[in-house]
Amino acid sequence: MRLAISGTYSVGKTLTTMAVAHLTGIPRSSAKTMRELLPISVPGKTLEECTAAEIIMLIMRRNQERAVNESHLADGFISDGSSLHEWCYGTVRVLLGINPNESVDLESVEMTDELSFYADVMEQMGIPAKQHAKASYDAFVHLPIEFPLVLDGHRPVNERFRQLADEKLLRELKEMGMPVHVVGGTVEERLRKITDIFGFTPALSVKEAIRRAEADYAQLDTTSETDRAAPAVAS
């Protein structure tokens, strides 16, 4: 089974993916977060300070790593997100501006030459993103928006961005004809629903899977991108 856990910012994709992986024994696949990529790619900048060209580069790097990681898991995986996610986020920025927090309403975003070119590039990037999704995932579990955005200073988005991204992800999946199941509730409720949908044979109890996932999640480095030292460049 090659299952992608879908959903926009702050819906619990990572914890849910970790828990499903523990519950089923199927390995988890993921890519570096933007916190990890920014010091490597654009040292000293936050995501909201990035230009359109830099955002395109970050999307490319994340999807490249995602594809490589998935290729090493020939027997199946549980993916934290998918090739569609960064592309959908990037596309919504055409509507709300490169830094969505600066926009008040749709009419306030000026379609500059930079944004117009960015829109054209994002449209073309959607072709390989969708082709990869069709070829690489058997099904999607989509986590709906059920609680407010985590305001940790790292996500340069607002609730409107989140809603538009959520709608676009679901719309694209349905237009592509991908099997997609919307699964909400607590992590325990999600795991029980996912087990029922796909007929998984649990490798351990739901409560133990959640306990292990929470322990894994607590080990994640959530240091701000601007507080991370850029890696040394080999001479």
N, C-alpha and C positions, 0 to 999 in steps of 0.2 A: 504494500500500500504506500502510495506517495501522496500524502495528505498535507495540504497547506492550510494553516490557521490564518484567516483573513480578518481584516478590521482596521479601522483608522487609529489615530493617536489615542492613547489612554483608555483602551478597552480591555486590557489584560492579555494581549496576545502572547507575550513572552512567558508569563507564569503558566498560562493555560497550555502552551506548547510543551513546556518542561514537564508539567503534570501528565499530559497525554503520553509523552515519551516514556516516563517512568511506569505509567499504568500498563502500557502495551508492550514495553520492551523494544519498541521501534526507535531507532536513534533520532535525535533532534538535529535538524539542520538550520543554520542561521548565518548571518553575515555581520561584519563589524557594524556597530552603531555609528551614527553621525558623530557622537562624542569621541569615538575612537578614530574615525576617519579624518576629522577636521585638522587635528595637529599634524597628521601625516601629509595631508593634501594642501591645506591653506593655513599654515601655522599662525596663531594669534587672532584668528577670526572666529566669530560665532556664526551659526547658520544664517541668522538674519542679516549679517553683514556681507554675505557672499553675493557675488554678481550672478547674473543669469548663466554665464559661461561656467562659473565655478560650480553652480548647482548641477548643471548637466554633467560635469566631470565627476561629481560625487555620486550621482545616480549611476553612472557608468561603472565606477569602482565598486559600488555596493552590489550591483547586479552581476558583475564579473565574479566577485568572490562567492556570491550565492550560487551561481552556476557551477563553479569549480567544486564547492563543497558538496553539492547535490550529486555531481558526477562520481564522487567517491563512495556513494551510498547506493549501490546498484540494487540491493535487496529491499529498498524502501526507506522512507524517512517521514518525520513530522516536521514540516517547515514553518519556522517563525516568520510569517509574512510570505511574500511571493514576488516574482518578477514584475507583477502588476503594481505593487505598492508604491515604489519610488516614482514610477512613471505617472500613476494617478495623482500623487501628491504634486509632482512637477507640473502636471497639466492644470490642476486647480489654481496654481499660482498665476496662470494666464488670466484668470478671472479676477483674482484678488490682489495681484501684484506680487513681485518677487519676495517682499516681506509682508505677508498678510496682515500683520499687526498694525501696519500703517494705513490700511484701508478701512473706511467707514461704511461705504456701500459700493455696489458694483460700478455705479456711474463715476465714482471718484478715481478709478484706475485709468490713467491715460495710456493708450496703446502707442507707446513710443516705438521708434525703430528697433531698439534693443528688445523690447517685449514682443514685438511682432515677429522678429526673427526667432526668438526663443519659442514662440508658439509654433512656428513652422517646424523647428527642430523636434519639439516634443511630439508633434503629430507623427513624425517619421520614427521616433524612438518607440512609439506604441506598436509598430509592426513587429520588431523582434521580441518585445516584451510579451505580446499576446501569443506569438508563435512558440516562445519558450514555455509559457503557461500551458498551452494546449498539449505540448509534447512531454512536459515534465511532471504534471500533477494529475492524479486520478480523480481527485475531488477536493472541494473546498469546504471548510467550516468557517462561517462568517460570524464574528462576534459583534452584536449591535451596540450602539451607544446607549449605555445604561446609567452612567454616572459622569459627573463633571470632569472636564479636562484637568489634569494634574498641572498646577502652576508652579513648576520648578525652575522657571527662568531659562529652560533649555529648548522648549518647543516654541518656535516663532510662529505660532498659529493661534487662531481664535476659534470660538465655537462654530462660527459660520463656515470657516475652512473645514473644520472637522465634519460637519454635516454634509457639505458638498463632496468631500472626499469619500465619505461613507456611501453616499448615493451613487457616485461614479464607479466605485469598486463593484457594488452589486449590479449596476447596470451593465458594466463590461462583462462580468462573469455570465450574466444571463444571455447577453447578445452572442457570446462565444459558445453558448450551449454547454458550459461546464456544469457538472453536478455540484450544486452549492446548497448547504444546509445552514440556516440561520439558527444559532444556538446561544441562548442567553441564560441568565441566572448566576448563581454563585459558582465558584470553581467546581465544587462538588456536584452541583446540578449539571454543569456543562459536561463533566466527565461521564456522568451516568447517561446523559443523552447521546454523547458521541459513541459510547460503547454500544448502546442500543442501535444507533443508526448503522454502524459499520460491522456489527457483530463481532467486535473484538473480544478475545479471551484475555481477561486481565492477568498480568504477571504478578500483581500484588493488589492489596486492597486500595480502594479509592482514597481513604484517609492517609494511608502510608505514601501513596503517590503524591498527594498534596504536600505532606510533610517534607518529603525529599525535594519537591519542586521549590518549596519556600526556602529550604536550606540553600539550594543552588542559587535562587534569586538573590538571597542575602549576600552572596559572594560577588555579585556583579559590581564592577567599578563604575560608580555614577559620578565620578569627579567631573566637574565642568570642563568643557573642551579648552577653555582659556587657561585653566589651571594645570593642564597636562603638558609635560615637557615634550617638545617635538623630538622624535627619534633621531639618533645620530646617523649621519649619512656615511656609508662606508667609503673609504678613500681608494 
